[in-house]
Amino acid sequence: MNNKNMEKYFNNLTDIIKVITKENFLGIYIHGSWAMGGFNPDRSDVDLLVVVRNSLDIATQCELAKFLVANSNDPYPIEISFLTQKQLENWTHPSPYEFHYSEAWRQSFEGELLTGHYGAINNNHKVDPDLAAHITILNHRGVCWEGPQIHDVFPVIPRTHYLSSILADYKDCLQNVEGDPVYCVLNLIRVYWYVKEGVISSKLEAGEYGLNSFPQEYKETIRKVVESYKGIRVRELQKEELTSLRDYIQDEVEKRVGGPVV
């Protein structure tokens, strides 16, 4: 999809979110692969943060849920979180939030909208450790689509909070590298690059870094992963090569963070 079509896509999303949240709406911001230039229309999510002035009531959350269930995956999966100004001003980790949707929540949301029994859609005690990473990326590489400038709304996230956030995802990828090799390998390299050099990168940038800087024995595996991410058909990734690369990254990360990630 070209930039003009993406502009229309983001404008349509923004207009509908503003209609649903009314005068509560403050701004909408893009992070993730689109903001960092690594967006692949065939596999990337659209990653958004929305800032609202005050808490969202259940009726508003239900309207957002209906809209997102209907429009996520048409054509791109949407991952979106809504936060209040107060939640951002009084930053804590893991951060509370008002509302979140991603495809992982589709089944729960569809069931709750049918039954009227709200668990995932609610307004009590929701926190998300991933927000520390999302906001760090937004501060470094994000796009203000509409609303106040990023630095006027979002806090600077402490490095320890960002590291805690990405290491949680990293731990999952250590376990799941065979089941989801493309996402997990690129994410493991991205964490390695950050703990080694402090670089905040997209998955695609991390893959290119791995191709240039990792030991030769791992480069063919990384090449296959990067080409798969780009949508190029490659030979199947084998268990042995994935676990070998994973173990190498795990050893290197543990050296730099001072021990096993638990």
NUBA-338564 format. One record per residue (C-alpha): residue number from 1; residue in three letters; x, z, y. Coordinates in Angstrom, 3 decimals, always signed. Layout:
# NUBA-338564
 zaro vexmar        x        z        y
  NUM    Ala        X        Z        Y
...
***
This chain:
# NUBA-338564
 zaro vexmar        x        z        y
    1    Met   +0.000   +0.000   +0.000
    2    Asn   +1.455   -0.967   +3.392
    3    Asn   +1.845   +1.365   +6.362
    4    Lys   -1.267   +0.052   +8.115
    5    Asn   -3.392   +0.797   +5.065
    6    Met   -1.788   +4.244   +4.681
    7    Glu   -2.567   +4.960   +8.329
    8    Lys   -6.201   +4.060   +7.696
    9    Tyr   -6.193   +6.209   +4.537
   10    Phe   -4.845   +9.291   +6.342
   11    Asn   -7.169   +8.762   +9.308
   12    Asn  -10.200   +8.624   +6.989
   13    Leu   -9.140  +11.826   +5.204
   14    Thr   -8.580  +13.552   +8.541
   15    Asp  -11.939  +12.465   +9.962
   16    Ile  -13.892  +13.791   +6.980
   17    Ile  -11.967  +17.080   +6.864
   18    Lys  -12.694  +17.537  +10.580
   19    Val  -16.399  +16.908  +10.003
   20    Ile  -16.457  +19.528   +7.225
   21    Thr  -14.392  +22.198   +9.039
   22    Lys  -15.905  +21.464  +12.490
   23    Glu  -14.425  +23.420  +15.421
   24    Asn  -12.345  +25.459  +12.969
   25    Phe   -9.977  +22.501  +12.463
   26    Leu   -6.571  +22.776  +14.161
   27    Gly   -4.216  +20.285  +12.513
   28    Ile   -3.285  +18.250   +9.442
   29    Tyr   +0.278  +17.735   +8.240
   30    Ile   +1.933  +15.596   +5.551
   31    His   +4.789  +16.815   +3.365
   32    Gly   +6.106  +15.670   -0.020
   33    Ser   +7.127  +12.178   -1.089
   34    Trp   +5.229  +10.215   +1.570
   35    Ala   +6.825  +12.189   +4.386
   36    Met  +10.280  +11.872   +2.802
   37    Gly  +10.119   +8.153   +2.063
   38    Gly   +9.895   +8.411   -1.731
   39    Phe   +6.185   +7.667   -2.199
   40    Asn   +5.334   +5.648   -5.321
   41    Pro   +1.700   +4.437   -5.145
   42    Asp   +1.471   +4.437   -8.946
   43    Arg   +2.540   +8.035   -9.553
   44    Ser   +2.891  +10.072   -6.331
   45    Asp   +0.503  +12.668   -4.956
   46    Val   -0.558  +12.756   -1.339
   47    Asp   +0.618  +16.205   -0.161
   48    Leu   -1.205  +17.783   +2.777
   49    Leu   -1.416  +21.076   +4.650
   50    Val   -4.359  +21.778   +6.927
   51    Val   -4.336  +24.567   +9.498
   52    Val   -7.638  +26.150  +10.528
   53    Arg   -8.323  +28.756  +13.189
   54    Asn  -10.304  +31.175  +11.027
   55    Ser  -11.224  +31.816   +7.391
   56    Leu  -13.336  +29.276   +5.520
   57    Asp  -16.680  +30.484   +4.210
   58    Ile  -17.888  +29.621   +0.722
   59    Ala  -20.219  +26.865   +1.965
   60    Thr  -17.337  +25.092   +3.724
   61    Gln  -15.090  +25.484   +0.691
   62    Cys  -17.787  +23.947   -1.503
   63    Glu  -18.081  +20.975   +0.854
   64    Leu  -14.316  +20.511   +0.727
   65    Ala  -14.377  +20.801   -3.069
   66    Lys  -17.127  +18.149   -3.364
   67    Phe  -15.226  +15.800   -1.074
   68    Leu  -11.908  +16.221   -2.888
   69    Val  -13.362  +15.929   -6.395
   70    Ala  -14.977  +12.663   -5.281
   71    Asn  -11.971  +11.245   -3.415
   72    Ser   -8.824  +12.512   -5.117
   73    Asn   -7.461   +9.737   -7.379
   74    Asp   -9.182   +7.145   -5.207
   75    Pro   -6.577   +5.762   -5.129
   76    Tyr   -4.079   +8.671   -4.996
   77    Pro   -4.158  +12.243   -6.342
   78    Ile   -4.477  +14.704   -3.463
   79    Glu   -2.762  +18.071   -3.307
   80    Ile   -3.943  +19.998   -0.267
   81    Ser   -3.885  +23.575   +1.021
   82    Phe   -5.749  +25.093   +3.960
   83    Leu   -4.189  +28.030   +5.830
   84    Thr   -5.298  +29.991   +8.875
   85    Gln   -3.177  +30.498  +11.982
   86    Lys   -3.052  +34.208  +11.169
   87    Gln   -1.700  +33.594   +7.658
   88    Leu   +1.106  +31.503   +9.163
   89    Glu   +1.853  +33.927  +11.993
   90    Asn   +2.020  +36.910   +9.603
   91    Trp   +4.093  +35.116   +6.965
   92    Thr   +4.450  +36.771   +3.573
   93    His   +5.595  +35.351   +0.239
   94    Pro   +3.761  +34.406   -1.853
   95    Ser   +1.551  +33.272   +0.998
   96    Pro   -2.195  +33.779   +1.106
   97    Tyr   -4.270  +30.660   +1.755
   98    Glu   -7.906  +29.735   +2.304
   99    Phe   -8.489  +26.798   -0.006
  100    His   -6.458  +24.612   -2.351
  101    Tyr   -7.136  +21.497   -4.382
  102    Ser   -5.029  +19.476   -6.768
  103    Glu   -5.903  +17.507   -9.880
  104    Ala   -4.977  +20.541  -11.985
  105    Trp   -8.077  +22.228  -10.529
  106    Arg  -10.496  +19.316  -11.014
  107    Gln  -12.183  +20.615  -14.159
  108    Ser  -12.624  +24.141  -12.751
  109    Phe  -14.034  +22.826   -9.476
  110    Glu  -16.462  +20.453  -11.174
  111    Gly  -17.760  +23.288  -13.349
  112    Glu  -18.128  +25.699  -10.452
  113    Leu  -19.938  +23.158   -8.284
  114    Leu  -22.405  +22.601  -11.141
  115    Thr  -23.017  +26.274  -11.968
  116    Gly  -22.637  +27.933   -8.566
  117    His  -20.339  +30.587  -10.097
  118    Tyr  -17.215  +30.497   -7.960
  119    Gly  -13.811  +31.627   -9.139
  120    Ala  -11.329  +28.944   -8.072
  121    Ile  -13.586  +28.252   -5.077
  122    Asn  -13.736  +31.599   -3.315
  123    Asn  -12.358  +33.439   -0.315
  124    Asn  -10.671  +36.489   -1.793
  125    His   -7.067  +37.308   -2.675
  126    Lys   -5.641  +33.826   -3.148
  127    Val   -1.860  +33.438   -2.914
  128    Asp   +0.443  +30.533   -3.766
  129    Pro   +4.235  +30.828   -4.163
  130    Asp   +4.551  +27.034   -3.787
  131    Leu   +3.629  +27.266   -0.101
  132    Ala   +7.104  +28.535   +0.792
  133    Ala   +8.531  +25.261   -0.536
  134    His   +5.819  +23.078   +0.994
  135    Ile   +6.301  +24.578   +4.457
  136    Thr  +10.098  +24.432   +4.239
  137    Ile   +9.878  +20.719   +3.427
  138    Leu   +7.319  +20.252   +6.201
  139    Asn   +9.654  +21.932   +8.704
  140    His  +12.569  +19.705   +7.659
  141    Arg  +10.962  +16.371   +6.851
  142    Gly   +7.207  +16.599   +7.456
  143    Val   +4.779  +14.576   +9.566
  144    Cys   +2.278  +15.992  +12.037
  145    Trp   -0.677  +13.655  +11.550
  146    Glu   -2.983  +15.389  +13.994
  147    Gly   -2.771  +18.693  +15.868
  148    Pro   -0.032  +20.839  +17.429
  149    Gln   +3.588  +20.045  +16.600
  150    Ile   +4.918  +21.469  +13.331
  151    His   +7.308  +23.975  +14.960
  152    Asp   +4.467  +25.320  +17.116
  153    Val   +2.302  +26.206  +14.110
  154    Phe   +4.479  +26.843  +11.067
  155    Pro   +7.018  +29.656  +10.606
  156    Val  +10.629  +29.199   +9.608
  157    Ile  +10.632  +30.184   +5.921
  158    Pro  +13.442  +32.539   +4.843
  159    Arg  +15.884  +30.887   +2.448
  160    Thr  +15.185  +33.566   -0.161
  161    His  +11.482  +32.682   -0.122
  162    Tyr  +12.186  +28.964   -0.477
  163    Leu  +14.618  +29.575   -3.321
  164    Ser  +12.116  +31.851   -5.083
  165    Ser   +9.474  +29.133   -4.746
  166    Ile  +11.545  +26.254   -6.129
  167    Leu  +13.027  +28.371   -8.926
  168    Ala   +9.527  +29.118  -10.235
  169    Asp   +8.904  +25.378  -10.638
  170    Tyr  +12.437  +24.950  -11.996
  171    Lys  +11.721  +27.502  -14.761
  172    Asp   +8.633  +25.555  -15.804
  173    Cys  +10.685  +22.368  -15.928
  174    Leu  +13.282  +23.954  -18.184
  175    Gln  +10.462  +24.489  -20.686
  176    Asn   +8.603  +21.206  -20.145
  177    Val  +11.373  +18.627  -19.812
  178    Glu  +10.375  +16.862  -23.028
  179    Gly   +6.670  +16.795  -22.178
  180    Asp   +7.086  +15.542  -18.596
  181    Pro  +10.622  +14.170  -18.448
  182    Val  +10.446  +12.149  -15.233
  183    Tyr   +9.029  +14.904  -13.038
  184    Cys  +11.080  +17.646  -14.670
  185    Val  +14.477  +15.918  -14.652
  186    Leu  +14.125  +14.903  -10.999
  187    Asn  +12.940  +18.373  -10.064
  188    Leu  +15.786  +20.070  -11.939
  189    Ile  +18.309  +17.866  -10.132
  190    Arg  +16.596  +18.612   -6.820
  191    Val  +16.984  +22.361   -7.383
  192    Tyr  +20.597  +21.917   -8.500
  193    Trp  +21.379  +19.946   -5.322
  194    Tyr  +19.808  +22.626   -3.152
  195    Val  +21.643  +25.572   -4.730
  196    Lys  +24.914  +23.602   -4.693
  197    Glu  +24.801  +22.072   -1.205
  198    Gly  +21.674  +23.351   +0.562
  199    Val  +20.095  +19.886   +0.648
  200    Ile  +16.294  +19.613   +0.768
  201    Ser  +15.368  +16.340   -0.907
  202    Ser  +12.612  +14.271   -2.432
  203    Lys  +12.555  +13.669   -6.174
  204    Leu  +13.733  +10.092   -5.673
  205    Glu  +16.610  +11.191   -3.423
  206    Ala  +17.585  +13.771   -6.042
  207    Gly  +17.646  +11.077   -8.713
  208    Glu  +19.894   +8.859   -6.593
  209    Tyr  +22.156  +11.851   -5.964
  210    Gly  +22.368  +12.508   -9.707
  211    Leu  +23.320   +8.874  -10.353
  212    Asn  +26.149   +9.165   -7.844
  213    Ser  +27.482  +12.650   -8.533
  214    Phe  +26.681  +13.849  -12.075
  215    Pro  +29.177  +13.528  -14.951
  216    Gln  +29.185  +10.059  -16.510
  217    Glu  +27.660  +11.267  -19.778
  218    Tyr  +24.348  +12.071  -18.025
  219    Lys  +24.057   +9.037  -15.775
  220    Glu  +22.292   +6.772  -18.262
  221    Thr  +19.565   +9.373  -18.790
  222    Ile  +19.189   +9.846  -15.033
  223    Arg  +19.078   +6.070  -14.528
  224    Lys  +16.200   +5.789  -17.025
  225    Val  +14.343   +8.611  -15.284
  226    Val  +14.803   +7.076  -11.822
  227    Glu  +13.688   +3.665  -13.023
  228    Ser  +10.656   +5.198  -14.729
  229    Tyr   +9.793   +6.970  -11.481
  230    Lys  +10.011   +3.631   -9.672
  231    Gly   +7.693   +2.057  -12.237
  232    Ile  +10.315   +0.017  -14.065
  233    Arg   +9.839   -0.085  -17.848
  234    Val  +12.768   +1.480  -19.676
  235    Arg  +13.607   +2.640  -23.172
  236    Glu  +12.039   +5.906  -24.278
  237    Leu  +13.872   +9.065  -23.331
  238    Gln  +15.163  +10.914  -26.375
  239    Lys  +14.915  +14.654  -26.959
  240    Glu  +18.687  +15.057  -27.342
  241    Glu  +19.583  +13.414  -24.042
  242    Leu  +16.924  +15.373  -22.151
  243    Thr  +17.946  +18.751  -23.551
  244    Ser  +21.632  +17.983  -22.979
  245    Leu  +21.008  +17.162  -19.306
  246    Arg  +18.709  +20.174  -18.932
  247    Asp  +21.324  +22.525  -20.404
  248    Tyr  +24.012  +21.151  -18.096
  249    Ile  +21.835  +21.708  -15.010
  250    Gln  +20.786  +25.163  -16.195
  251    Asp  +24.412  +26.229  -16.610
  252    Glu  +25.351  +24.886  -13.180
  253    Val  +22.371  +26.499  -11.431
  254    Glu  +22.972  +29.889  -13.101
  255    Lys  +26.602  +29.851  -11.936
  256    Arg  +25.399  +29.439   -8.369
  257    Val  +22.478  +31.881   -8.324
  258    Gly  +24.395  +34.594  -10.120
  259    Gly  +22.777  +34.581  -13.546
  260    Pro  +19.719  +33.480  -15.521
  261    Val  +16.562  +32.605  -13.607
  262    Val  +13.891  +35.002  -14.864
***
